[in-house]
Amino acid sequence: MSDEVRSFLDTGIYRLVRDGSKVVFLDPVRIINHSYTRFWVSPSAYYSRSFETTTAALKTDAVEDSRILKKRKRTRAPRDLNESERAAVKRHQEARTFLLNAHKAFLEAAELQALLPELVKSEVSLPTRRASEQKFIQLGSLWQAPLYEISLCFRNKNLSDDTGGYRLGDHGGTIIVHQLYNNLICNETNEDVEAEFQSNRYILPSRSCFHMSDLQQVRNLVPAHSKDGFNFIVIDPPWENGSACQKAVYPTLPNRYFLYLPVKELAHEGGALVALWMTNREKLRIFVENELFPAWGVTKFVLSYWLKVKPDGSLIGELDLFHHRPYECLLLGYINLQNDDSRAMPFEYLGINQVIVSIPGDYSRKPPLGQLLKDHIPGPKPAKCIELFARELGAGWTSWGNEPLHFQDSKYFVERDNER
């Protein structure tokens, strides 16, 4: 076993270099599980979507060909692309070569390829999944929202009195009850904590905080002093997106709403790295570069890509399929840099053409970035990190959004004592 594979099995990060491009394969499950002490995320729960293998696809080629022939008579003549679509095609062609090179380098890593099928398997039996889960977005819009409470169940009986909320009686530990919405809730201990809300159980990693609210309340997270700000800000906005609307997975917002996010006010005075997830729409790219990043004070930004693959290593879709490309964009930039000379900064300056390769999890769930980008984060260490529009928590992170507990449901976890 090579040193690269040993490192990957420990960290979940496998690094390659190809023709000047940095290629990184991530196993999100291994990375996420570093956040937990008593529980761990099951691979079969994380990789819940099923993917056809290349072999299975080949077996259906004959059937597909016959369907295409039948439909060909009804196929409409292709229309001319508009200016925005032509610009999007041009950007895609510019990225296409190094995306293909990145995928080739990934496929040529033989030891890594041998591990892929095992990454999506689980050696333990998951608890029976509930047919439904909490609809935090809908509950947050009700008039009763300020009355909802969540109970954090600590095993430590001698918990300090500065944890907020109010305490219940002795249950073999300490139970602290918090207002669920519009309230900063923290697990300040060094171990995982179980929480209960309306008979559902959630797992909170150590040293994690979350604030569940709508966009109007996000300014409650702005620190009183910029020296208490965040060094790493990850943002995954619910962009206007036909696909998301069709799947009814989550509500989207008009793009201009994001101009009012207090990103600059959240940033640490010593500098912050901003990571913004984007769709491939050309209008959105222009909006971000010309309006959104200037409004947030983000400069020196570079573009990276998230390339999505199946467990057999193939892309999840055709690379040149116009509206459903198998990659997403990640725009990275800085706020409050004090010195233009990157050599004098206590961090490694971002490079270009980085490609992140991973097997995607549930719909719209992004791979974790903290460990991958830690050397590029300016300011004091350890860095203070926050995710906006979060749907899960991380150890040492603050998570804000209208459903930050979505992937903290106990159905995604297994107790480590049950590990075989």
ZABA-738888 format. One line per field, with one value per residue (C-alpha): x, y, z; residue number from 1. Coordinates in nm, 4 decimals, padded with zeros to 6 digits. Example, Ala and Ser with C-alpha at 12.3 -4.5 7.8 and 13.67 -1.06 7.14 Angstrom:
# residues 2
X <- 01.2300 01.3670
Y <- -00.4500 -00.1060
Z <- 00.7800 00.7140
num <- 1 2
# end
This chain:
# residues 420
X <- 00.0000 00.1422 00.1862 -00.0792 -00.3380 -00.2465 -00.2892 -00.6219 -00.7581 -00.6735 -00.7768 -01.0206 -00.8066 -00.6071 -00.3968 -00.2790 -00.1122 -00.1831 -00.0496 -00.0334 -00.3818 -00.4306 -00.6603 -00.7989 -01.0269 -01.2366 -01.4220 -01.6681 -01.7637 -01.4078 -01.3667 -01.7012 -01.6413 -01.3412 -01.6039 -01.7592 -01.6540 -01.9477 -02.1151 -02.0141 -02.1870 -02.2712 -02.1431 -02.4695 -02.6615 -02.4387 -02.4234 -02.7965 -02.8419 -02.8028 -02.5950 -02.5949 -02.2544 -02.0912 -02.1458 -02.5178 -02.5368 -02.3697 -02.6249 -02.9063 -02.7400 -02.9409 -03.2695 -03.1749 -03.0729 -03.4123 -03.5874 -03.3800 -03.4732 -03.8415 -03.8174 -03.6005 -03.8984 -04.0357 -03.7049 -03.7186 -03.4545 -03.1901 -03.2402 -02.9686 -02.8034 -02.8497 -02.5561 -02.5536 -02.5652 -02.2812 -02.0710 -02.1490 -02.0393 -01.7148 -01.6414 -01.7178 -01.4785 -01.2057 -01.2557 -01.3168 -00.9540 -00.8280 -01.1482 -01.0844 -00.7188 -00.8236 -01.0629 -00.7931 -00.5464 -00.8128 -00.8810 -00.5091 -00.4684 -00.5080 -00.4899 -00.7550 -00.9821 -00.9667 -01.1012 -01.3977 -01.6606 -01.5858 -01.6398 -02.0150 -02.0701 -02.1570 -02.0630 -02.3311 -02.7084 -02.8657 -03.1579 -03.4968 -03.5557 -03.8639 -04.0955 -04.0840 -03.8522 -03.8915 -03.9805 -03.7825 -03.8469 -04.2230 -04.2211 -04.0096 -04.2754 -04.5542 -04.6649 -04.5736 -04.2058 -04.0833 -04.2419 -04.0607 -03.7889 -03.5071 -03.3515 -02.9760 -02.8917 -02.5431 -02.3885 -02.1937 -02.3844 -02.1451 -02.1981 -02.1217 -02.4076 -02.3142 -02.4627 -02.7862 -03.1386 -03.2946 -03.2313 -03.4564 -03.4242 -03.1596 -03.1777 -02.8341 -02.6803 -02.7831 -03.0714 -03.0752 -03.3722 -03.3293 -03.5590 -03.5075 -03.5574 -03.3761 -03.1339 -02.7647 -02.7429 -02.4018 -02.2488 -01.9405 -01.8245 -01.5581 -01.7968 -02.1072 -02.4410 -02.7824 -03.0700 -03.4439 -03.7152 -04.0706 -03.9645 -03.6853 -03.3215 -03.0286 -02.6525 -02.4519 -02.0722 -01.8317 -01.7758 -02.0471 -02.3055 -02.6100 -02.8573 -03.1805 -03.3610 -03.4599 -03.2583 -03.3982 -03.2244 -02.8762 -02.7355 -02.7706 -02.4487 -02.2408 -01.9819 -01.9620 -01.5928 -01.4264 -01.1461 -01.4093 -01.5109 -01.4732 -01.1643 -01.3422 -01.6898 -01.8567 -02.1744 -02.4075 -02.6992 -03.0342 -02.9840 -03.2786 -03.2569 -03.5127 -03.3798 -03.4181 -03.7700 -03.8680 -03.7436 -03.9057 -03.6079 -03.5786 -03.7159 -03.4921 -03.4397 -03.3938 -03.0229 -03.0294 -03.1343 -02.7805 -02.6412 -02.7663 -02.5850 -02.3473 -02.0464 -01.8042 -01.9269 -01.8826 -01.5192 -01.2283 -01.0253 -00.7129 -00.8583 -01.1084 -01.1324 -01.4749 -01.5909 -01.9029 -02.0771 -02.2301 -02.4331 -02.3055 -02.5438 -02.3593 -02.5863 -02.5110 -02.1361 -02.1521 -02.3687 -02.1267 -01.8123 -01.9528 -02.1958 -02.2028 -01.8322 -01.7735 -02.0687 -01.9161 -01.5657 -01.4249 -01.1080 -00.8343 -01.0815 -01.0046 -01.2266 -01.2228 -01.4459 -01.6264 -01.6295 -01.8881 -01.8192 -01.9925 -01.8559 -01.7049 -01.5061 -01.7075 -01.8678 -02.2281 -02.3321 -02.2076 -01.9477 -02.0915 -02.4589 -02.5637 -02.8084 -02.6840 -02.3075 -02.1383 -01.9545 -02.0226 -01.8202 -01.6571 -01.5411 -01.2790 -01.1664 -01.0472 -01.1777 -00.9702 -00.6263 -00.3767 -00.0845 -00.0736 00.2444 00.1224 00.4714 00.4374 00.1020 00.0805 -00.1082 -00.0662 -00.2147 -00.4788 -00.3733 -00.5772 -00.7367 -00.8059 -01.0461 -01.2214 -01.3409 -01.5885 -01.8893 -02.1867 -02.4126 -02.7731 -02.9192 -02.7350 -02.5091 -02.1630 -01.8323 -01.6713 -01.4013 -01.2478 -00.9715 -00.8938 -00.8505 -00.7109 -00.3672 -00.5287 -00.7186 -00.5688 -00.5778 -00.5272 -00.5261 -00.7321 -00.9552 -01.3125 -01.5397 -01.9011 -02.1300 -02.4237 -02.7318 -02.5932 -02.7790 -02.5374 -02.2997 -01.9251 -01.7012 -01.5751 -01.8047 -02.0991 -02.3823 -02.6608 -02.9658 -03.3311 -03.2533 -02.9005 -03.0116 -03.1253 -02.8345 -02.7942 -03.0944 -02.9959 -03.1006 -02.7714 -02.5603 -02.4487 -02.3088 -01.9412 -02.0050 -02.2051 -01.9139 -01.8175
Y <- 00.0000 00.3375 00.6353 00.8222 00.5514 00.5318 00.9074 00.8882 00.6182 00.8425 01.1841 01.1153 01.3315 01.1928 01.4489 01.4266 01.6737 01.6660 01.9109 02.1990 02.1320 02.0263 01.7255 01.6134 01.3191 01.3482 01.0870 01.3134 01.0363 00.9964 01.3727 01.4283 01.1461 01.3327 01.5671 01.2948 01.1051 00.8780 00.8470 00.8154 00.8798 00.5593 00.5461 00.3909 00.6784 00.9464 00.7900 00.7276 00.8027 00.5090 00.5314 00.3088 00.1603 00.1920 -00.1816 -00.1528 00.1430 -00.0568 -00.3357 -00.0914 00.0662 -00.1419 -00.0507 00.3168 00.3182 00.1814 00.4464 00.7199 00.5968 00.6027 00.9536 01.0950 01.1848 01.3987 01.5710 01.9460 02.1273 02.2782 02.6479 02.9090 02.9815 03.3265 03.5441 03.4183 03.0548 03.1090 03.2621 02.9617 02.7239 02.9187 02.8952 02.5251 02.4687 02.6544 02.4270 02.1076 02.0165 02.0305 01.8665 01.5743 01.5670 01.5699 01.2810 01.0895 01.1380 01.0178 00.7050 00.6283 00.6192 00.2401 00.1965 00.4627 00.3099 -00.0234 00.1444 00.3245 00.0455 -00.0012 00.3671 00.3498 00.0314 00.0064 -00.2853 -00.2117 -00.2246 00.1187 00.1955 00.1770 00.4994 00.7045 00.7677 01.1422 01.3945 01.7357 02.0185 02.2906 02.5489 02.5111 02.5040 02.8195 03.0098 02.9311 03.1706 02.9028 02.9052 03.1117 02.8515 02.5463 02.4085 02.1585 01.9545 01.8918 01.5799 01.6009 01.3000 01.5281 01.6064 01.8861 02.1061 02.4753 02.7216 02.9393 02.7099 02.9082 02.7659 02.6129 02.2813 01.9870 01.7367 01.4693 01.2103 01.0545 01.3627 01.7187 01.8194 02.1795 02.3159 02.5945 02.7974 02.6348 02.9246 03.2602 03.1482 03.0526 02.6989 02.5551 02.2276 02.3596 02.0187 01.7988 01.5148 01.4579 01.5530 01.4080 01.6522 01.5898 01.7820 01.6528 01.2904 01.3102 01.2725 01.4773 01.4450 01.7623 01.7343 01.8762 02.2529 02.3190 02.5984 02.6560 02.9377 02.8378 03.1332 03.2956 03.5564 03.8451 03.7200 03.6449 03.9753 03.8409 03.6495 03.9610 03.9961 04.3151 04.3500 04.2463 04.0792 03.8206 03.7585 03.4448 03.3442 03.0968 03.1607 02.8907 02.9914 02.7577 02.9832 02.8495 03.0045 03.0288 02.6927 02.5082 02.1714 02.2504 02.3804 02.0700 01.8397 02.0589 01.9882 02.3380 02.6866 02.9210 03.2971 03.5709 03.6242 03.9903 03.8947 03.7699 04.1209 04.1910 03.9037 04.0595 03.8648 04.1543 04.2191 03.8515 03.8468 03.8643 04.1853 03.9775 03.8325 03.5704 03.3119 03.3018 02.9874 03.0313 02.7376 02.8270 02.6722 02.6820 02.9539 03.2308 03.5083 03.3972 03.3961 03.7540 03.8633 03.7161 03.8613 04.2068 04.2707 04.0148 03.9815 04.3596 04.4118 04.1602 04.3044 03.9807 04.0151 03.7946 03.5216 03.2029 02.9324 02.5662 02.2817 01.9942 01.6974 01.4323 01.0644 00.7310 00.4517 00.2936 00.6123 00.7286 01.0737 01.0914 01.2355 01.3491 01.6236 01.8247 01.7938 02.1593 02.1853 01.8987 01.9080 01.6668 01.9468 02.2565 02.5718 02.6866 03.0479 03.1268 03.4749 03.6879 03.9679 04.2092 04.1057 04.3422 04.2868 04.2399 04.0315 03.6751 03.5630 03.7708 03.6181 03.3338 03.1104 02.9517 03.1618 02.9961 02.8466 02.8049 02.5119 02.2998 02.0135 01.8404 01.4910 01.2987 01.0698 01.2980 01.2322 01.3401 01.6031 01.9382 01.8108 01.9549 01.7939 01.9410 02.2010 02.2864 02.0261 02.0648 02.4441 02.4900 02.6004 02.8789 03.0411 03.3711 03.5078 03.3490 02.9732 02.7734 02.9434 03.0419 02.8932 02.9540 02.8109 03.0127 02.8279 02.5201 02.1903 02.0157 02.0925 02.0493 02.0268 02.3747 02.5396 02.7788 02.6876 02.9231 02.8567 02.7622 02.3882 02.3393 02.0165 01.8500 01.6039 01.5806 01.3505 01.0325 00.8238 00.9230 00.8026 00.4844 00.4659 00.3746 00.1004 -00.0797 -00.0830 -00.4335
Z <- 00.0000 -00.1030 00.1290 -00.0721 -00.0047 00.3650 00.3913 00.2060 00.4364 00.7309 00.5958 00.3108 00.0777 -00.2184 -00.4082 -00.7690 -01.0052 -01.3777 -01.6404 -01.3937 -01.2549 -00.8948 -00.8761 -00.5413 -00.4730 -00.1568 00.0437 00.2312 00.4746 00.6069 00.6360 00.8086 01.0555 01.1967 01.3469 01.5626 01.8735 01.9655 01.6259 01.2648 00.9332 00.7528 00.3912 00.2724 00.4337 00.2811 -00.0664 -00.0724 -00.4402 -00.6748 -00.9906 -01.2954 -01.3647 -01.7018 -01.7567 -01.6909 -01.9249 -02.2019 -02.1644 -02.2386 -02.5435 -02.7903 -02.6231 -02.6078 -02.9741 -03.0757 -02.8666 -03.0261 -03.3725 -03.2822 -03.1401 -03.4153 -03.6291 -03.3454 -03.2670 -03.3186 -03.5156 -03.2844 -03.2176 -03.2264 -02.8925 -02.7447 -02.6374 -02.2784 -02.3884 -02.6357 -02.3573 -02.1353 -02.4111 -02.4500 -02.0758 -02.0839 -02.3727 -02.1824 -01.8810 -02.0756 -02.1432 -01.7867 -01.6566 -01.8912 -01.7856 -01.4214 -01.4792 -01.6664 -01.3801 -01.1378 -01.3467 -01.3744 -00.9943 -00.9851 -00.6066 -00.5572 -00.8226 -00.6417 -00.3268 -00.4863 -00.4678 -00.0977 -00.0171 -00.0721 00.1276 00.4952 00.7181 00.9749 00.9692 00.9711 01.2002 01.0341 00.8446 00.9118 00.6211 00.6859 00.8438 00.9996 00.7620 00.9361 00.6641 00.6893 01.0701 01.0795 00.8850 01.1328 01.4043 01.6589 01.5502 01.8513 02.0815 01.9436 02.1713 02.1271 02.4094 02.4198 02.6191 02.7717 02.9448 03.1802 03.5014 03.5965 03.2930 03.3459 03.3834 03.0831 02.8175 02.7838 02.7807 03.0908 03.2647 03.3327 03.6180 03.6647 03.3847 03.4281 03.2701 03.1909 02.9637 02.8481 02.6541 02.3980 02.1794 01.8381 01.5956 01.5859 01.8553 01.8580 01.9991 02.0855 02.1912 02.3690 02.4903 02.3305 02.2483 02.0394 02.1910 02.1130 02.0714 02.0580 01.8782 01.8348 01.8967 01.6382 01.7398 01.6051 01.6498 01.7222 01.6803 01.9372 01.9566 01.6992 01.6874 01.4724 01.4188 01.2465 01.0924 00.7662 00.5769 00.7824 01.0985 00.9621 01.0896 01.4423 01.3719 01.2945 01.5750 01.7801 01.6861 01.3601 01.5583 01.6544 01.2932 01.0831 00.8829 00.6545 00.5138 00.3024 00.1181 -00.0708 -00.1699 -00.2905 -00.6348 -00.8685 -01.0415 -01.2514 -01.1408 -00.7709 -00.8295 -01.0250 -00.7529 -00.4843 -00.2608 -00.1206 -00.1957 -00.3924 -00.3645 -00.6254 -00.6818 -00.5803 -00.2273 -00.1689 -00.2130 00.1389 00.3083 00.5680 00.4401 00.4802 00.8356 00.9244 00.8068 01.0504 01.0417 00.9761 00.6568 00.5487 00.2734 00.1057 -00.0778 -00.2909 -00.4584 -00.7954 -01.0725 -01.4310 -01.5515 -01.7354 -01.6041 -01.2498 -01.3126 -01.4465 -01.1524 -00.8977 -01.0541 -01.1357 -00.8490 -00.5690 -00.4884 -00.5078 -00.2702 -00.0280 -00.0646 -00.2108 -00.4203 -00.5694 -00.6568 -00.8475 -00.9917 -00.8924 -01.0066 -00.8383 -01.0774 -00.9857 -01.0479 -00.9943 -00.7738 -01.0873 -01.1596 -01.4608 -01.4730 -01.3509 -01.6878 -02.0259 -01.9881 -02.2784 -02.1858 -02.1888 -01.8973 -01.6789 -01.6736 -01.4282 -01.2500 -01.0427 -00.9893 -00.6662 -00.6590 -00.3930 -00.2898 00.0007 00.2224 00.4353 00.3128 00.4744 00.2385 -00.1386 -00.1120 -00.0626 00.0434 00.3602 00.4542 00.7079 00.4643 00.1235 -00.1555 -00.3725 -00.7045 -01.0220 -01.2015 -00.8940 -00.9567 -00.6673 -00.7577 -00.5428 -00.5465 -00.4681 -00.1736 -00.1347 -00.3659 -00.3377 -00.0561 -00.1158 -00.0137 00.3025 00.2323 00.5700 00.5793 00.2088 00.2214 00.5733 00.4461 00.2400 00.5289 00.6524 01.0052 01.3468 01.4043 01.4660 01.2125 01.2956 01.0298 00.9322 00.6653 00.5347 00.4069 00.5821 00.5924 00.8282 01.1157 01.1585 01.4639 01.5502 01.2947 01.3126 01.0747 00.9714 00.7553 00.7679 00.7994 00.9427 01.1149 00.7914 00.7704 01.1496 01.1759 01.3611 01.0599 00.8931 01.1879 01.3598 01.7121 01.7084 01.9656 01.6962 01.4546 01.3468
num <- 1 2 3 4 5 6 7 8 9 10 11 12 13 14 15 16 17 18 19 20 21 22 23 24 25 26 27 28 29 30 31 32 33 34 35 36 37 38 39 40 41 42 43 44 45 46 47 48 49 50 51 52 53 54 55 56 57 58 59 60 61 62 63 64 65 66 67 68 69 70 71 72 73 74 75 76 77 78 79 80 81 82 83 84 85 86 87 88 89 90 91 92 93 94 95 96 97 98 99 100 101 102 103 104 105 106 107 108 109 110 111 112 113 114 115 116 117 118 119 120 121 122 123 124 125 126 127 128 129 130 131 132 133 134 135 136 137 138 139 140 141 142 143 144 145 146 147 148 149 150 151 152 153 154 155 156 157 158 159 160 161 162 163 164 165 166 167 168 169 170 171 172 173 174 175 176 177 178 179 180 181 182 183 184 185 186 187 188 189 190 191 192 193 194 195 196 197 198 199 200 201 202 203 204 205 206 207 208 209 210 211 212 213 214 215 216 217 218 219 220 221 222 223 224 225 226 227 228 229 230 231 232 233 234 235 236 237 238 239 240 241 242 243 244 245 246 247 248 249 250 251 252 253 254 255 256 257 258 259 260 261 262 263 264 265 266 267 268 269 270 271 272 273 274 275 276 277 278 279 280 281 282 283 284 285 286 287 288 289 290 291 292 293 294 295 296 297 298 299 300 301 302 303 304 305 306 307 308 309 310 311 312 313 314 315 316 317 318 319 320 321 322 323 324 325 326 327 328 329 330 331 332 333 334 335 336 337 338 339 340 341 342 343 344 345 346 347 348 349 350 351 352 353 354 355 356 357 358 359 360 361 362 363 364 365 366 367 368 369 370 371 372 373 374 375 376 377 378 379 380 381 382 383 384 385 386 387 388 389 390 391 392 393 394 395 396 397 398 399 400 401 402 403 404 405 406 407 408 409 410 411 412 413 414 415 416 417 418 419 420
# end
